[in-house]
């Protein structure tokens, strides 16, 4: 496989040769509004490069229409359930339509934050300590003992959601029940996670296997350290530092563990890891892997790509060029 970054930096010359393309956006998950913003940006970028690209919302049309309407590739700009959890990937496998990003298994693994942690820990990668509260274990008799195991403050979140939906930073025992109930409204499985005090960073990866390469690290400075939905997608109060300003050795270590975490899950195409860097000793802790990252005006992968000299348009076409199927890796034009 050609060097990923060199390929992305090459002039876009094959837009018209990529066939009829569906940009999958919208969907029915809690992240639908973000997906629509991502999809609109991707669609505009692809069309500007002479790609025959069209919007396709799976909540409005059955996926079988993709085959009937002659689509040859899909750019997945869906987020959350039925978008990056392996389900739409499985449908596209059956339809035989190559798609961007990770395949069925890697998408399903990465969507499950608890399973992701287990995979990473099995290979010695650092991730915060956690307690899982499954269905039927959301009552006070279960929640009240979690701070004893993890300490305070701690984070409570749904095990299968993104974009900070249902996430609470818990500072006291009395706040636990409400936080768990909020998360349980999104998911039967609730993840309670050790809070790591320090810098919040993110690191994107392009490529697959031995050719996977990490982009520059982005350091996030949200007001009061609260990087919630508002500060991710709506307000302009959050600062993003890329170059990160971190020591070069630390940035190199973040990029190293991110690529290893990506490979362990079997990801391909692209992805983005969220990481906390502990202030006391500078140790990075992996939080989760996103296999269908945001592509909005506030999104982090385009920001990191720009720092590497890759335009938004080149990034979109480069990802689309690598659209593939689990059983057929060489469909790229």
Secondary structure, 3 states (H helix, E strand, C coil): CCCHHHHHHCCCCCHHHHCEEEEECCCCCCCHHHHHHHHHHHHHHHHHCCCEEEEECCCCCCCHHHHHCCCCEEEECCCCCCCCCCHHHHHHHHHCCEECCCCHHHHHHHHCHHHHHHHHHHCCCCCCCEEEECCCCCCHHHHCCHHHHHCCCEEEEECCCCCCCCCEEECCHHHHHHHHHHHHCCCCCEEEEECCCEEEEEEEEEEEHHHCEECCCEEEECHHHCCCHHHHHHCCCCEEECCCCCCHHHHHHHHHHHHHHHHHCCCEEEEEEEEEEECCCCCEEEEEEECCCCCCCCCHHHHHHHHCCCCHHHHHHHHHHCCEECCECCCCC
